[in-house]
């Protein structure tokens, strides 16, 4: 049976964790719907069962710890979003990172009267 492109096959537990982290960060700010809640619980379930078993089999205690922290973040996300509050942060390196802790970059666009593009760097 050929492996279709629709389903992602991770190489190991860390690969699977990275994939779930990427998916979580994509939908974390989406409006909450029943489909999203079901999808989210399915991902959490995958972490608790298949991926946790794989990590224990690979015998990497730090990875098991990371999985537990991911599960905690994802369960907190569901509680926060179900309460109607925004989830201010994202998952990075399998841990929660609040928006306040991320650096803010100020961007000042300077428009000069030149013919070249309207964003000039004024060197």
N, CA, C and O of each residue as an XYZ file, in Angstrom:
492
protein
N       0.847     -1.186      0.000
C       0.000      0.000      0.000
C       0.890      1.247      0.000
O       1.670      1.432      0.934
N       0.796      2.098     -1.012
C       1.653      3.284     -1.066
C       1.243      4.314     -0.021
O       0.063      4.484      0.288
N       2.245      4.992      0.510
C       1.996      5.999      1.528
C       1.578      7.294      0.840
O       2.361      7.879      0.091
N       0.355      7.745      1.088
C      -0.121      8.959      0.409
C       0.513     10.193      1.034
O       0.950     10.166      2.184
N       0.558     11.282      0.256
C       1.169     12.528      0.730
C       0.317     13.225      1.774
O       0.793     14.124      2.469
N      -0.953     12.814      1.890
C      -1.858     13.508      2.787
C      -1.472     13.288      4.246
O      -1.620     14.192      5.069
N      -0.990     12.123      4.565
C      -0.629     11.819      5.941
C       0.867     11.928      6.132
O       1.649     11.394      5.345
N       1.256     12.621      7.180
C       2.659     12.849      7.483
C       3.182     11.695      8.324
O       2.563     11.326      9.322
N       4.311     11.123      7.934
C       4.905     10.029      8.697
C       6.191     10.523      9.352
O       7.202     10.710      8.674
N       6.157     10.736     10.674
C       7.361     11.237     11.349
C       8.459     10.184     11.432
O       8.184      8.984     11.453
N       9.703     10.646     11.480
C      10.849      9.729     11.583
C      11.014      9.209     13.012
O      11.313      8.033     13.219
N      10.817     10.099     14.003
C      10.919      9.690     15.405
C       9.996     10.577     16.236
O       9.267     11.403     15.686
N      10.026     10.410     17.560
C       9.091     11.159     18.402
C       9.351     12.666     18.339
O       8.407     13.455     18.398
N      10.608     13.074     18.220
C      10.911     14.511     18.171
C      10.332     15.128     16.903
O       9.810     16.243     16.930
N      10.426     14.405     15.806
C       9.876     14.848     14.530
C       8.361     15.028     14.659
O       7.802     16.020     14.191
N       7.711     14.062     15.295
C       6.258     14.122     15.494
C       5.893     15.311     16.378
O       4.901     15.995     16.126
N       6.702     15.559     17.423
C       6.444     16.671     18.334
C       6.581     18.005     17.596
O       5.778     18.917     17.794
N       7.607     18.111     16.744
C       7.801     19.341     15.960
C       6.593     19.607     15.072
O       6.128     20.739     14.948
N       6.097     18.535     14.456
C       4.960     18.657     13.551
C       3.715     19.137     14.309
O       2.998     20.016     13.831
N       3.462     18.562     15.482
C       2.296     18.953     16.275
C       2.449     20.394     16.737
O       1.479     21.152     16.744
N       3.675     20.781     17.126
C       3.929     22.156     17.552
C       3.610     23.132     16.410
O       2.990     24.174     16.623
N       4.043     22.774     15.202
C       3.807     23.625     14.032
C       2.296     23.754     13.766
O       1.794     24.849     13.511
N       1.588     22.629     13.827
C       0.141     22.648     13.598
C      -0.558     23.482     14.669
O      -1.438     24.286     14.361
N      -0.159     23.287     15.938
C      -0.768     24.015     17.054
C      -0.594     25.521     16.868
O      -1.541     26.285     17.052
N       0.621     25.948     16.501
C       0.879     27.374     16.325
C       0.087     27.952     15.155
O      -0.182     29.153     15.119
N      -0.289     27.100     14.196
C      -1.086     27.572     13.062
C      -2.525     27.850     13.489
O      -3.114     28.842     13.059
N      -3.095     26.987     14.329
C      -4.517     27.150     14.648
C      -4.797     27.792     16.004
O      -5.963     27.972     16.357
N      -3.771     28.141     16.773
C      -3.997     28.618     18.143
C      -4.848     29.879     18.234
O      -5.527     30.082     19.240
N      -4.829     30.744     17.196
C      -5.615     31.977     17.242
C      -6.923     31.888     16.449
O      -7.670     32.862     16.363
N      -7.192     30.722     15.876
C      -8.400     30.557     15.063
C      -9.642     30.600     15.959
O      -9.575     30.243     17.135
N     -10.779     31.039     15.396
C     -12.019     31.022     16.194
C     -12.361     29.582     16.588
O     -12.189     28.650     15.803
N     -12.843     29.426     17.809
C     -13.071     28.077     18.325
C     -14.341     27.484     17.711
O     -15.406     28.100     17.760
N     -14.223     26.298     17.140
C     -15.380     25.579     16.590
C     -15.322     24.159     17.108
O     -14.304     23.732     17.653
N     -16.400     23.434     16.943
C     -16.422     22.048     17.418
C     -15.371     21.213     16.688
O     -14.724     20.354     17.286
N     -15.207     21.478     15.373
C     -14.217     20.723     14.592
C     -12.811     20.964     15.135
O     -12.012     20.035     15.259
N     -12.519     22.246     15.462
C     -11.191     22.588     15.965
C     -10.933     21.916     17.316
O      -9.841     21.403     17.562
N     -11.943     21.924     18.186
C     -11.798     21.287     19.506
C     -11.534     19.793     19.328
O     -10.669     19.231     20.000
N     -12.268     19.154     18.435
C     -12.083     17.723     18.179
C     -10.681     17.452     17.637
O     -10.000     16.525     18.077
N     -10.261     18.278     16.672
C      -8.931     18.148     16.063
C      -7.849     18.313     17.127
O      -6.882     17.554     17.177
N      -8.036     19.325     17.976
C      -7.074     19.623     19.045
C      -6.979     18.446     20.026
O      -5.885     18.037     20.414
N      -8.133     17.914     20.416
C      -8.120     16.795     21.363
C      -7.495     15.549     20.746
O      -6.878     14.743     21.442
N      -7.659     15.400     19.440
C      -7.029     14.290     18.737
C      -5.502     14.425     18.803
O      -4.798     13.444     19.043
N      -4.987     15.665     18.586
C      -3.541     15.891     18.661
C      -3.017     15.625     20.074
O      -1.973     14.996     20.244
N      -3.746     16.105     21.085
C      -3.329     15.891     22.479
C      -3.300     14.391     22.770
O      -2.387     13.886     23.424
N      -4.314     13.700     22.272
C      -4.401     12.250     22.472
C      -3.225     11.533     21.830
O      -2.671     10.597     22.405
N      -2.843     11.980     20.622
C      -1.697     11.386     19.931
C      -0.434     11.569     20.763
O       0.389     10.659     20.872
N      -0.287     12.775     21.360
C       0.874     13.041     22.213
C       0.889     12.090     23.403
O       1.924     11.519     23.746
N      -0.288     11.926     24.034
C      -0.374     11.114     25.258
C      -0.130      9.628     24.981
O       0.395      8.916     25.837
N      -0.509      9.164     23.797
C      -0.409      7.724     23.517
C       0.794      7.385     22.638
O       1.856      7.026     23.147
N       0.628      7.498     21.318
C       1.653      7.049     20.357
C       3.015      7.696     20.595
O       4.030      7.010     20.714
N       3.020      9.038     20.664
C       4.296      9.751     20.708
C       4.983      9.549     22.051
O       6.206      9.429     22.116
N       4.188      9.512     23.130
C       4.749      9.251     24.461
C       5.383      7.858     24.492
O       6.478      7.680     25.024
N       4.687      6.875     23.918
C       5.213      5.504     23.874
C       6.506      5.455     23.070
O       7.462      4.784     23.459
N       6.531      6.171     21.942
C       7.733      6.202     21.097
C       8.903      6.837     21.839
O      10.032      6.356     21.749
N       8.635      7.922     22.576
C       9.697      8.610     23.313
C      10.256      7.708     24.413
O      11.465      7.674     24.641
N       9.370      6.980     25.092
C       9.834      6.073     26.151
C      10.662      4.943     25.551
O      11.648      4.501     26.140
N      10.253      4.485     24.378
C      10.968      3.419     23.688
C      12.351      3.900     23.237
O      13.323      3.145     23.272
N      12.424      5.179     22.808
C      13.706      5.753     22.396
C      14.591      6.053     23.603
O      15.782      6.333     23.462
N      13.986      5.990     24.800
C      14.709      6.156     26.057
C      15.379      7.528     26.177
O      16.567      7.635     26.483
N      14.578      8.579     25.926
C      15.077      9.946     26.081
C      14.192     10.637     27.128
O      13.114     11.129     26.796
N      14.644     10.678     28.390
C      13.802     11.249     29.457
C      13.442     12.724     29.227
O      12.346     13.153     29.585
N      14.353     13.495     28.637
C      14.072     14.915     28.376
C      12.915     15.062     27.396
O      12.136     16.011     27.489
N      12.803     14.134     26.465
C      11.739     14.190     25.467
C      10.389     13.891     26.113
O       9.379     14.500     25.761
N      10.376     12.960     27.053
C       9.131     12.633     27.765
C       8.671     13.869     28.544
O       7.480     14.176     28.599
N       9.642     14.574     29.147
C       9.342     15.810     29.877
C       8.758     16.861     28.933
O       7.786     17.539     29.267
N       9.368     16.989     27.743
C       8.881     17.948     26.747
C       7.462     17.618     26.310
O       6.641     18.515     26.120
N       7.177     16.345     26.151
C       5.822     15.931     25.752
C       4.833     16.347     26.834
O       3.750     16.849     26.532
N       5.207     16.136     28.109
C       4.322     16.524     29.212
C       4.080     18.027     29.216
O       2.967     18.476     29.489
N       5.124     18.813     28.913
C       4.936     20.267     28.901
C       4.051     20.675     27.715
O       3.250     21.603     27.831
N       4.193     19.986     26.581
C       3.335     20.270     25.420
C       1.877     19.980     25.753
O       0.987     20.767     25.431
N       1.640     18.830     26.408
C       0.278     18.446     26.776
C      -0.316     19.501     27.713
O      -1.477     19.884     27.568
N       0.493     19.970     28.680
C       0.021     20.987     29.627
C      -0.358     22.278     28.900
O      -1.403     22.869     29.175
N       0.502     22.712     27.967
C       0.227     23.948     27.208
C      -1.047     23.779     26.393
O      -1.896     24.670     26.368
N      -1.179     22.644     25.732
C      -2.331     22.427     24.854
C      -3.634     22.319     25.649
O      -4.681     22.777     25.192
N      -3.569     21.716     26.837
C      -4.777     21.626     27.666
C      -5.144     23.004     28.211
O      -6.325     23.335     28.320
N      -4.128     23.814     28.557
C      -4.400     25.170     29.041
C      -5.001     26.017     27.921
O      -5.891     26.834     28.157
N      -4.504     25.813     26.701
C      -5.031     26.551     25.548
C      -6.533     26.322     25.427
O      -7.302     27.261     25.226
N      -6.938     25.062     25.551
C      -8.356     24.726     25.403
C      -9.186     25.415     26.483
O     -10.251     25.958     26.186
N      -8.714     25.401     27.736
C      -9.453     26.057     28.831
C      -9.562     27.564     28.591
O     -10.631     28.153     28.752
N      -8.441     28.180     28.205
C      -8.424     29.633     27.977
C      -9.364     30.004     26.839
O     -10.142     30.950     26.956
N      -9.292     29.259     25.733
C     -10.118     29.579     24.566
C     -11.595     29.289     24.811
O     -12.458     30.013     24.316
N     -11.890     28.239     25.568
C     -13.287     27.904     25.871
C     -13.900     28.979     26.771
O     -15.110     29.206     26.732
N     -13.067     29.639     27.579
C     -13.548     30.718     28.447
C     -13.741     32.008     27.648
O     -14.195     33.016     28.189
N     -13.395     31.969     26.367
C     -13.594     33.131     25.502
C     -12.452     34.128     25.548
O     -12.592     35.253     25.069
N     -11.323     33.732     26.117
C     -10.176     34.632     26.210
C      -9.170     34.342     25.101
O      -9.100     33.219     24.602
N      -8.388     35.355     24.711
C      -7.344     35.097     23.713
C      -6.169     34.363     24.343
O      -5.891     34.526     25.531
N      -5.487     33.563     23.551
C      -4.320     32.823     24.030
C      -3.100     33.621     23.615
O      -2.682     33.574     22.458
N      -2.521     34.364     24.573
C      -1.407     35.257     24.248
C      -0.073     34.538     24.335
O       0.594     34.562     25.369
N       0.296     33.918     23.271
C       1.575     33.226     23.245
C       1.561     32.155     22.178
O       0.598     32.003     21.428
N       2.668     31.408     22.130
C       2.735     30.303     21.181
C       3.633     29.228     21.776
O       4.176     29.398     22.867
N       3.784     28.136     21.065
C       4.644     27.075     21.542
C       5.962     27.154     20.788
O       5.988     27.215     19.559
N       7.054     27.150     21.543
C       8.377     27.180     20.927
C       9.260     26.223     21.703
O       9.296     26.266     22.933
N       9.971     25.362     20.995
C      10.800     24.330     21.629
C       9.995     23.507     22.627
O      10.491     23.142     23.692
N       8.741     23.217     22.267
C       7.824     22.377     23.040
C       7.416     23.003     24.377
O       6.935     22.301     25.267
N       7.604     24.316     24.521
C       7.188     25.011     25.738
C       6.393     26.251     25.353
O       6.490     26.746     24.230
N       5.593     26.749     26.320
C       4.805     27.949     26.076
C       5.696     29.184     26.154
O       6.497     29.323     27.078
N       5.550     30.082     25.172
C       6.284     31.347     25.187
C       5.245     32.451     25.091
O       4.529     32.547     24.094
N       5.156     33.291     26.126
C       4.180     34.380     26.135
C       4.560     35.466     25.144
O       5.739     35.662     24.849
N       3.556     36.172     24.630
C       3.809     37.252     23.668
C       4.663     38.359     24.274
O       5.433     39.009     23.566
N       4.529     38.580     25.595
C       5.274     39.667     26.243
C       6.772     39.391     26.233
O       7.578     40.321     26.207
N       7.147     38.113     26.254
C       8.574     37.782     26.329
C       9.266     37.844     24.967
O      10.494     37.796     24.893
N       8.491     37.949     23.897
C       9.087     38.030     22.568
C       9.536     39.457     22.299
O       8.868     40.397     22.732
N      10.655     39.649     21.593
C      11.125     41.023     21.334
C      10.187     41.755     20.382
O       9.644     41.164     19.449
N      10.006     43.037     20.627
C       9.176     43.866     19.748
C      10.124     44.715     18.897
O      11.064     45.320     19.411
N       9.867     44.748     17.615
C      10.696     45.535     16.720
C       9.908     46.731     16.218
O       8.800     46.584     15.702
N      10.480     47.903     16.369
C       9.820     49.093     15.856
C      10.236     49.273     14.410
O      11.407     49.130     14.061
N       9.262     49.589     13.579
C       9.579     49.799     12.174
C       9.180     51.208     11.806
O       8.019     51.587     11.961
N      10.111     51.975     11.329
C       9.818     53.343     10.934
C      10.044     53.451      9.429
O      11.178     53.382      8.955
N       8.972     53.619      8.700
C       9.090     53.741      7.250
C       9.322     55.199      6.910
O       8.532     56.064      7.287
N      10.402     55.472      6.201
C      10.728     56.847      5.826
C      10.471     57.026      4.334
O      11.105     56.374      3.505
N       9.551     57.901      4.003
C       9.245     58.142      2.592
C      10.039     59.355      2.116
O       9.860     60.463      2.622
N      10.904     59.139      1.155
C      11.668     60.266      0.597
C      11.077     60.633     -0.759
O      10.303     59.872     -1.340
N      11.451     61.809     -1.251
C      10.887     62.260     -2.522
C      11.630     61.705     -3.723
O      11.673     62.357     -4.767
N      12.205     60.545     -3.609
C      12.929     59.963     -4.725
C      12.008     59.188     -5.633
O      10.860     58.919     -5.280
N      12.499     58.828     -6.798
C      11.676     58.069     -7.730
C      11.734     56.573     -7.409
O      10.856     55.807     -7.806
N      12.785     56.170     -6.683
C      12.862     54.754     -6.339
C      11.773     54.443     -5.317
O      11.167     55.360     -4.763
N      11.525     53.203     -5.069
C      10.439     52.750     -4.201
C      10.130     53.663     -3.032
O      11.014     54.396     -2.586
N       8.927     53.647     -2.525
C       8.531     54.617     -1.498
C       9.167     54.346     -0.152
O       9.079     55.191      0.738
N       9.811     53.190      0.033
C      10.491     52.920      1.294
C      11.983     53.079      1.085
O      12.646     52.204      0.528
N      12.498     54.202      1.536
C      13.917     54.479      1.352
C      14.633     54.253      2.657
O      14.050     54.426      3.728
N      15.893     53.867      2.583
C      16.605     53.583      3.819
C      17.395     54.770      4.341
O      17.907     54.708      5.459
N      17.515     55.847      3.578
C      18.158     57.097      3.967
C      19.544     56.846      4.602
O      19.747     57.063      5.797
N      20.464     56.393      3.781
C      21.829     56.127      4.294
C      22.639     57.393      4.274
O      23.807     57.385      4.663
